[in-house]
Amino acid sequence: MMSHASCPYCGEHKIRPSMRAGFLDLLLEFFSLTPYRCRGCRARFYWPRGRMRVVQ
């Protein structure tokens, strides 16, 4: 099920995938977690792969 996610820090709905960087991202990818970034506050967080519909 896809959902419009919001930033866990500011609540903004403008989320985009973030580039993977470092060992933590590789490790979390093994558990199907993908990095995303908020376009509002620039916070970076992880969300389960395939569960988020990105709003442009």
TASULHU-V550770 format. One record per residue. N is the residue number from 1. RES is the residue in three letters. PHI is phi as a letter, one per 30 degrees, with the letter a starting at -180 (NA if undefined). NEAR is the number of other C-alpha atoms within 12 Angstrom. D_FIRST is the distance of its C-alpha to the first C-alpha in Angstrom with 1 decimal. Layout:
n=[N/N]
res=[RES/RES]
phi=[PHI/PHI]
near=[NEAR/NEAR]
d_first=[D_FIRST/D_FIRST]
This chain:
n=[1/2/3/4/5/6/7/8/9/10/11/12/13/14/15/16/17/18/19/20/21/22/23/24/25/26/27/28/29/30/31/32/33/34/35/36/37/38/39/40/41/42/43/44/45/46/47/48/49/50/51/52/53/54/55/56]
res=[MET/MET/SER/HIS/ALA/SER/CYS/PRO/TYR/CYS/GLY/GLU/HIS/LYS/ILE/ARG/PRO/SER/MET/ARG/ALA/GLY/PHE/LEU/ASP/LEU/LEU/LEU/GLU/PHE/PHE/SER/LEU/THR/PRO/TYR/ARG/CYS/ARG/GLY/CYS/ARG/ALA/ARG/PHE/TYR/TRP/PRO/ARG/GLY/ARG/MET/ARG/VAL/VAL/GLN]
phi=[NA/c/b/d/c/b/d/d/c/c/i/d/c/d/c/b/d/c/d/d/a/j/d/e/d/d/d/d/d/d/c/i/c/c/d/b/b/d/d/d/c/i/d/c/a/c/b/e/d/i/c/b/c/d/c/d]
near=[10/13/16/20/29/28/28/21/18/19/17/21/24/25/33/29/28/21/16/20/15/11/10/16/22/17/16/20/20/13/15/16/23/28/31/31/30/28/24/18/18/20/23/26/29/33/31/22/21/18/16/25/21/25/19/11]
d_first=[0.0/3.8/6.6/10.3/11.8/15.5/18.3/19.1/22.8/23.3/20.3/20.3/17.2/18.9/17.4/18.1/17.9/21.2/23.6/23.8/27.2/28.9/28.5/25.9/23.4/24.2/24.0/20.6/19.3/20.4/17.9/15.1/15.5/16.1/18.6/17.9/20.7/21.0/23.2/24.7/26.1/25.6/24.2/22.4/19.6/17.1/13.3/11.3/11.2/8.3/6.2/8.4/9.6/13.3/15.6/19.0]
